[in-house]
Amino acid sequence: MNGLDQIKTLALTAIAPIVWGSTYIVTTELLPPESPLLASTIRALPAGILLVMFSQVMPQGNWWFRLALLGFLNIGLFFCCLFFAATSLPGGMAAMVMSVQPIVVMLLSWKWLKSRLSLNQLVASGFGVLGVALLVLNSAAQLSLQGIVVALIGTLSMASGVVLTKKWGRPKGMTLLGFTGWQLLFGGVMLLPTALLIEGLPSQFTLENYLGYFYLSAVGAIVGYLLWFRGIEKLPPVLVSFLGFLSSVSACVLGYVILDQTMTLSQLFGALSIMLAIGLSTSVNPTADNKFKLTISSMRRKVL
């Protein structure tokens, strides 16, 4: 892939987390209160059914298990952990804990994809975590061991899904529509009983509710995940995981523009730190990375 194609792919993939950053404002302004699991289910399940019906391709052989596992990791388990972490941790602590995802993706890529560990990307991870912290944390935030554990499980779930998606690729003869649809379908089916058991159904739905659910399913799920999985196919998974930081930036900007929320100086520095992290993750310093690679290799030999 030449430089221009990579920039185009980066820009298209970045649309996904930017769109997902609007989930907060849609949920708070258009959806019934205290029903995030139901919202996640309605976002995933109808979109999955629609894409599967449109693609008209069935998984074959072990791809039934693989797509079910990817749907569980990328959609089902991740959404559940995101919900419980958000209810257990105050403020933006859940977002900060989950911002270590690029580090987890780097380690899993090193183990499963035999990718090299990059010093630039490790430094970029630090800037990314710092940026998210500046964007979402406040002085009232407190630690909750249970919430942190659940958030880390969600981080491991999404990171594993990203790396396995890259490792396995797509089934032969299955379009990107079908590949995305089956994951959304499996994830939605897994979320459905959990949402009904914990939250149940609201007594009534308003027109605003329907519009909110439609946006989450049509834009957040279909458009977002199509672009996300396309990006994983064409880009290194570590780089894709760094683009996920844009969700926090998008949420803050939309809150400022639409909800008239204040944008603090620390949040501006946080957004700049995230942009710096993404820029560093796309650049490579061969000399520094080679020295770092030799150090990691020697450490690995000592351990083994």
Secondary structure, 3 states (H helix, E strand, C coil): CCHHHHHHHHHHHHHHHHHHCCHHHHHHHHCCCCCHHHHHHHHHHHHHHHHHHHHCCCCCCCHHHHHHHHHHHHHHHHHHHHHHHHHHCCCCHHHHHHCCHHHHHHHHHHHHCCCCCCHHHHHHHHHHHHHHHHHHCCCCCCCCHHHHHHHHHHHHHHHHHHHHHHHHCCCCCCCHHHHHHHHHHHHHHHHHHHHHHHCCCCCCCCHHHHHHHHHHHHHHHHHHHHHHHHHHHHCCHHHHHHHCCHHHHHHHHHHHHHCCCCCCHHHHHHHHHHHHHHHHHHCCCHHHHHHHHHHHHHHHHHHC
